[in-house]
Amino acid sequence: MQPSATAEEIEAAARQYVRKVSGVQSVSDATREAFERAVAEVTATTTRLLAELPDRKVPPPTIPPLRRPEVQARLAAKAKD
């Protein structure tokens, strides 16, 4: 069975959460350190939470966005640039 969320998915969710609650949509030199620290803390906390929860008995009905083939292809192309 696949994990409930990959490390990349957890970090992406953490970034989205920190953007939402902070109102910081575009990281600048003035906000970068605090923003990245918050992302790291939310990522670590979420990773611990998922590790402590029991395994899911039923997989999710859909493929999570970051695991979709078209998104993987886009990310792979972006990594080559």
N, CA, C and O atoms as a GROMACS GRO file, in nm:
protein
  324
    1MET      N    1   0.084  -0.119   0.000
    1MET     CA    2   0.000   0.000   0.000
    1MET      C    3   0.089   0.125   0.000
    1MET      O    4   0.191   0.129   0.069
    2GLN      N    5   0.051   0.225  -0.076
    2GLN     CA    6   0.126   0.350  -0.080
    2GLN      C    7   0.111   0.426   0.051
    2GLN      O    8   0.010   0.412   0.120
    3PRO      N    9   0.212   0.507   0.086
    3PRO     CA   10   0.198   0.588   0.208
    3PRO      C   11   0.085   0.689   0.190
    3PRO      O   12   0.048   0.723   0.078
    4SER      N   13   0.031   0.736   0.302
    4SER     CA   14  -0.079   0.831   0.294
    4SER      C   15  -0.034   0.961   0.227
    4SER      O   16  -0.114   1.028   0.162
    5ALA      N   17   0.092   0.995   0.242
    5ALA     CA   18   0.147   1.114   0.176
    5ALA      C   19   0.298   1.098   0.164
    5ALA      O   20   0.363   1.049   0.256
    6THR      N   21   0.352   1.140   0.052
    6THR     CA   22   0.497   1.136   0.034
    6THR      C   23   0.560   1.259   0.100
    6THR      O   24   0.489   1.352   0.138
    7ALA      N   25   0.690   1.256   0.114
    7ALA     CA   26   0.761   1.371   0.172
    7ALA      C   27   0.734   1.498   0.090
    7ALA      O   28   0.717   1.606   0.146
    8GLU      N   29   0.730   1.483  -0.042
    8GLU     CA   30   0.704   1.599  -0.129
    8GLU      C   31   0.562   1.653  -0.108
    8GLU      O   32   0.541   1.774  -0.107
    9GLU      N   33   0.467   1.562  -0.093
    9GLU     CA   34   0.328   1.604  -0.070
    9GLU      C   35   0.313   1.673   0.065
    9GLU      O   36   0.240   1.771   0.078
   10ILE      N   37   0.382   1.621   0.165
   10ILE     CA   38   0.374   1.683   0.297
   10ILE      C   39   0.433   1.823   0.293
   10ILE      O   40   0.374   1.916   0.349
   11GLU      N   41   0.548   1.839   0.228
   11GLU     CA   42   0.608   1.973   0.220
   11GLU      C   43   0.522   2.068   0.138
   11GLU      O   44   0.508   2.185   0.175
   12ALA      N   45   0.464   2.021   0.029
   12ALA     CA   46   0.377   2.106  -0.053
   12ALA      C   47   0.256   2.153   0.029
   12ALA      O   48   0.216   2.269   0.022
   13ALA      N   49   0.199   2.062   0.107
   13ALA     CA   50   0.085   2.099   0.192
   13ALA      C   51   0.127   2.198   0.300
   13ALA      O   52   0.053   2.291   0.332
   14ALA      N   53   0.247   2.179   0.356
   14ALA     CA   54   0.299   2.271   0.457
   14ALA      C   55   0.316   2.410   0.398
   14ALA      O   56   0.280   2.510   0.460
   15ARG      N   57   0.372   2.418   0.277
   15ARG     CA   58   0.390   2.548   0.210
   15ARG      C   59   0.255   2.616   0.187
   15ARG      O   60   0.240   2.735   0.211
   16GLN      N   61   0.159   2.539   0.141
   16GLN     CA   62   0.026   2.594   0.117
   16GLN      C   63  -0.034   2.646   0.247
   16GLN      O   64  -0.092   2.755   0.251
   17TYR      N   65  -0.022   2.569   0.353
   17TYR     CA   66  -0.075   2.609   0.484
   17TYR      C   67  -0.007   2.738   0.533
   17TYR      O   68  -0.075   2.831   0.576
   18VAL      N   69   0.126   2.743   0.528
   18VAL     CA   70   0.198   2.861   0.576
   18VAL      C   71   0.163   2.983   0.492
   18VAL      O   72   0.149   3.093   0.546
   19ARG      N   73   0.150   2.966   0.360
   19ARG     CA   74   0.108   3.077   0.274
   19ARG      C   75  -0.030   3.128   0.316
   19ARG      O   76  -0.053   3.249   0.325
   20LYS      N   77  -0.120   3.036   0.340
   20LYS     CA   78  -0.258   3.072   0.374
   20LYS      C   79  -0.265   3.149   0.506
   20LYS      O   80  -0.325   3.256   0.512
   21VAL      N   81  -0.203   3.094   0.611
   21VAL     CA   82  -0.217   3.157   0.742
   21VAL      C   83  -0.132   3.282   0.758
   21VAL      O   84  -0.165   3.370   0.838
   22SER      N   85  -0.022   3.292   0.681
   22SER     CA   86   0.065   3.409   0.694
   22SER      C   87   0.027   3.521   0.598
   22SER      O   88   0.059   3.638   0.621
   23GLY      N   89  -0.042   3.486   0.491
   23GLY     CA   90  -0.074   3.585   0.390
   23GLY      C   91   0.044   3.615   0.298
   23GLY      O   92   0.035   3.703   0.213
   24VAL      N   93   0.154   3.542   0.314
   24VAL     CA   94   0.274   3.561   0.231
   24VAL      C   95   0.259   3.473   0.108
   24VAL      O   96   0.269   3.351   0.116
   25GLN      N   97   0.235   3.535  -0.006
   25GLN     CA   98   0.220   3.460  -0.130
   25GLN      C   99   0.351   3.452  -0.207
   25GLN      O  100   0.377   3.355  -0.278
   26SER      N  101   0.433   3.555  -0.192
   26SER     CA  102   0.561   3.562  -0.262
   26SER      C  103   0.668   3.585  -0.158
   26SER      O  104   0.671   3.689  -0.092
   27VAL      N  105   0.757   3.488  -0.142
   27VAL     CA  106   0.861   3.498  -0.040
   27VAL      C  107   0.967   3.599  -0.085
   27VAL      O  108   1.017   3.593  -0.197
   28SER      N  109   1.001   3.690   0.005
   28SER     CA  110   1.103   3.791  -0.022
   28SER      C  111   1.219   3.770   0.074
   28SER      O  112   1.213   3.684   0.162
   29ASP      N  113   1.323   3.848   0.058
   29ASP     CA  114   1.436   3.840   0.152
   29ASP      C  115   1.390   3.868   0.295
   29ASP      O  116   1.444   3.810   0.389
   30ALA      N  117   1.294   3.956   0.311
   30ALA     CA  118   1.245   3.993   0.444
   30ALA      C  119   1.163   3.882   0.510
   30ALA      O  120   1.156   3.875   0.633
   31THR      N  121   1.102   3.795   0.430
   31THR     CA  122   1.014   3.691   0.486
   31THR      C  123   1.070   3.550   0.473
   31THR      O  124   1.018   3.458   0.535
   32ARG      N  125   1.175   3.533   0.393
   32ARG     CA  126   1.225   3.399   0.359
   32ARG      C  127   1.260   3.314   0.482
   32ARG      O  128   1.214   3.200   0.492
   33GLU      N  129   1.339   3.366   0.574
   33GLU     CA  130   1.384   3.287   0.688
   33GLU      C  131   1.268   3.239   0.774
   33GLU      O  132   1.260   3.120   0.806
   34ALA      N  133   1.179   3.329   0.810
   34ALA     CA  134   1.063   3.292   0.894
   34ALA      C  135   0.971   3.196   0.818
   34ALA      O  136   0.920   3.100   0.876
   35PHE      N  137   0.950   3.222   0.690
   35PHE     CA  138   0.862   3.139   0.609
   35PHE      C  139   0.916   2.996   0.598
   35PHE      O  140   0.843   2.900   0.623
   36GLU      N  141   1.043   2.983   0.562
   36GLU     CA  142   1.103   2.851   0.546
   36GLU      C  143   1.110   2.775   0.679
   36GLU      O  144   1.093   2.653   0.682
   37ARG      N  145   1.136   2.847   0.788
   37ARG     CA  146   1.138   2.782   0.920
   37ARG      C  147   0.999   2.728   0.954
   37ARG      O  148   0.986   2.616   1.005
   38ALA      N  149   0.896   2.806   0.925
   38ALA     CA  150   0.758   2.762   0.951
   38ALA      C  151   0.724   2.641   0.865
   38ALA      O  152   0.661   2.547   0.913
   39VAL      N  153   0.764   2.642   0.738
   39VAL     CA  154   0.738   2.528   0.650
   39VAL      C  155   0.807   2.404   0.705
   39VAL      O  156   0.747   2.296   0.708
   40ALA      N  157   0.932   2.418   0.748
   40ALA     CA  158   1.005   2.303   0.803
   40ALA      C  159   0.938   2.248   0.929
   40ALA      O  160   0.929   2.127   0.948
   41GLU      N  161   0.891   2.337   1.015
   41GLU     CA  162   0.825   2.293   1.138
   41GLU      C  163   0.692   2.223   1.109
   41GLU      O  164   0.663   2.119   1.168
   42VAL      N  165   0.612   2.278   1.019
   42VAL     CA  166   0.484   2.216   0.984
   42VAL      C  167   0.509   2.081   0.916
   42VAL      O  168   0.438   1.984   0.942
   43THR      N  169   0.609   2.076   0.829
   43THR     CA  170   0.645   1.950   0.762
   43THR      C  171   0.684   1.844   0.863
   43THR      O  172   0.637   1.731   0.857
   44ALA      N  173   0.771   1.880   0.957
   44ALA     CA  174   0.817   1.784   1.058
   44ALA      C  175   0.702   1.736   1.146
   44ALA      O  176   0.691   1.617   1.176
   45THR      N  177   0.617   1.828   1.188
   45THR     CA  178   0.503   1.792   1.273
   45THR      C  179   0.407   1.700   1.198
   45THR      O  180   0.358   1.602   1.255
   46THR      N  181   0.380   1.730   1.074
   46THR     CA  182   0.289   1.648   0.994
   46THR      C  183   0.348   1.509   0.971
   46THR      O  184   0.277   1.409   0.977
   47THR      N  185   0.478   1.502   0.944
   47THR     CA  186   0.545   1.374   0.924
   47THR      C  187   0.534   1.288   1.050
   47THR      O  188   0.506   1.168   1.041
   48ARG      N  189   0.557   1.348   1.166
   48ARG     CA  190   0.543   1.274   1.293
   48ARG      C  191   0.400   1.226   1.313
   48ARG      O  192   0.377   1.112   1.353
   49LEU      N  193   0.304   1.313   1.286
   49LEU     CA  194   0.163   1.276   1.300
   49LEU      C  195   0.130   1.154   1.216
   49LEU      O  196   0.072   1.058   1.265
   50LEU      N  197   0.168   1.158   1.088
   50LEU     CA  198   0.136   1.048   0.998
   50LEU      C  199   0.205   0.918   1.040
   50LEU      O  200   0.150   0.810   1.022
   51ALA      N  201   0.325   0.930   1.095
   51ALA     CA  202   0.398   0.811   1.142
   51ALA      C  203   0.330   0.747   1.262
   51ALA      O  204   0.338   0.626   1.282
   52GLU      N  205   0.263   0.828   1.342
   52GLU     CA  206   0.200   0.778   1.464
   52GLU      C  207   0.058   0.726   1.442
   52GLU      O  208   0.005   0.652   1.526
   53LEU      N  209  -0.004   0.762   1.333
   53LEU     CA  210  -0.140   0.717   1.304
   53LEU      C  211  -0.139   0.572   1.254
   53LEU      O  212  -0.042   0.531   1.190
   54PRO      N  213  -0.244   0.495   1.281
   54PRO     CA  214  -0.250   0.359   1.226
   54PRO      C  215  -0.266   0.365   1.074
   54PRO      O  216  -0.312   0.465   1.018
   55ASP      N  217  -0.226   0.255   1.008
   55ASP     CA  218  -0.240   0.248   0.863
   55ASP      C  219  -0.387   0.263   0.824
   55ASP      O  220  -0.477   0.219   0.896
   56ARG      N  221  -0.408   0.325   0.708
   56ARG     CA  222  -0.544   0.339   0.657
   56ARG      C  223  -0.590   0.205   0.604
   56ARG      O  224  -0.513   0.134   0.538
   57LYS      N  225  -0.712   0.171   0.630
   57LYS     CA  226  -0.766   0.044   0.584
   57LYS      C  227  -0.816   0.052   0.439
   57LYS      O  228  -0.816  -0.048   0.367
   58VAL      N  229  -0.857   0.170   0.399
   58VAL     CA  230  -0.909   0.190   0.264
   58VAL      C  231  -0.826   0.300   0.198
   58VAL      O  232  -0.814   0.410   0.253
   59PRO      N  233  -0.770   0.272   0.080
   59PRO     CA  234  -0.694   0.377   0.013
   59PRO      C  235  -0.785   0.490  -0.033
   59PRO      O  236  -0.905   0.470  -0.050
   60PRO      N  237  -0.729   0.610  -0.052
   60PRO     CA  238  -0.813   0.721  -0.100
   60PRO      C  239  -0.872   0.688  -0.237
   60PRO      O  240  -0.809   0.616  -0.315
   61PRO      N  241  -0.991   0.740  -0.268
   61PRO     CA  242  -1.057   0.707  -0.393
   61PRO      C  243  -0.993   0.770  -0.517
   61PRO      O  244  -1.021   0.728  -0.629
   62THR      N  245  -0.909   0.868  -0.497
   62THR     CA  246  -0.846   0.934  -0.611
   62THR      C  247  -0.694   0.938  -0.592
   62THR      O  248  -0.644   0.920  -0.481
   63ILE      N  249  -0.624   0.963  -0.700
   63ILE     CA  250  -0.479   0.976  -0.694
   63ILE      C  251  -0.448   1.118  -0.644
   63ILE      O  252  -0.499   1.215  -0.700
   64PRO      N  253  -0.365   1.131  -0.538
   64PRO     CA  254  -0.329   1.265  -0.491
   64PRO      C  255  -0.265   1.346  -0.604
   64PRO      O  256  -0.198   1.288  -0.690
   65PRO      N  257  -0.284   1.478  -0.605
   65PRO     CA  258  -0.235   1.561  -0.715
   65PRO      C  259  -0.088   1.542  -0.751
   65PRO      O  260  -0.055   1.532  -0.869
   66LEU      N  261   0.001   1.536  -0.653
   66LEU     CA  262   0.144   1.525  -0.684
   66LEU      C  263   0.183   1.388  -0.738
   66LEU      O  264   0.296   1.371  -0.785
   67ARG      N  265   0.094   1.290  -0.732
   67ARG     CA  266   0.124   1.157  -0.785
   67ARG      C  267   0.063   1.135  -0.923
   67ARG      O  268   0.084   1.030  -0.983
   68ARG      N  269  -0.011   1.232  -0.973
   68ARG     CA  270  -0.074   1.218  -1.105
   68ARG      C  271   0.033   1.224  -1.213
   68ARG      O  272   0.126   1.305  -1.204
   69PRO      N  273   0.022   1.140  -1.316
   69PRO     CA  274   0.125   1.134  -1.421
   69PRO      C  275   0.154   1.268  -1.485
   69PRO      O  276   0.270   1.300  -1.510
   70GLU      N  277   0.052   1.347  -1.513
   70GLU     CA  278   0.076   1.476  -1.579
   70GLU      C  279   0.154   1.572  -1.489
   70GLU      O  280   0.234   1.651  -1.539
   71VAL      N  281   0.132   1.565  -1.359
   71VAL     CA  282   0.206   1.650  -1.265
   71VAL      C  283   0.350   1.600  -1.253
   71VAL      O  284   0.443   1.680  -1.251
   72GLN      N  285   0.368   1.468  -1.245
   72GLN     CA  286   0.502   1.411  -1.239
   72GLN      C  287   0.583   1.449  -1.362
   72GLN      O  288   0.702   1.482  -1.351
   73ALA      N  289   0.520   1.446  -1.480
   73ALA     CA  290   0.588   1.483  -1.605
   73ALA      C  291   0.629   1.630  -1.602
   73ALA      O  292   0.739   1.665  -1.643
   74ARG      N  293   0.540   1.716  -1.552
   74ARG     CA  294   0.570   1.858  -1.543
   74ARG      C  295   0.685   1.883  -1.446
   74ARG      O  296   0.774   1.964  -1.474
   75LEU      N  297   0.683   1.814  -1.333
   75LEU     CA  298   0.791   1.830  -1.233
   75LEU      C  299   0.924   1.780  -1.288
   75LEU      O  300   1.028   1.841  -1.263
   76ALA      N  301   0.922   1.669  -1.362
   76ALA     CA  302   1.043   1.614  -1.419
   76ALA      C  303   1.101   1.711  -1.522
   76ALA      O  304   1.222   1.733  -1.527
   77ALA      N  305   1.014   1.770  -1.606
   77ALA     CA  306   1.060   1.867  -1.706
   77ALA      C  307   1.117   1.990  -1.638
   77ALA      O  308   1.218   2.045  -1.684
   78LYS      N  309   1.055   2.034  -1.532
   78LYS     CA  310   1.104   2.151  -1.458
   78LYS      C  311   1.239   2.123  -1.394
   78LYS      O  312   1.324   2.212  -1.389
   79ALA      N  313   1.261   2.001  -1.345
   79ALA     CA  314   1.388   1.965  -1.281
   79ALA      C  315   1.502   1.964  -1.382
   79ALA      O  316   1.618   1.988  -1.346
   80LYS      N  317   1.472   1.935  -1.508
   80LYS     CA  318   1.574   1.932  -1.612
   80LYS      C  319   1.622   2.072  -1.650
   80LYS      O  320   1.735   2.089  -1.698
   81ASP      N  321   1.537   2.172  -1.629
   81ASP     CA  322   1.570   2.311  -1.667
   81ASP      C  323   1.675   2.369  -1.578
   81ASP      O  324   1.714   2.484  -1.596
   0.00000   0.00000   0.00000
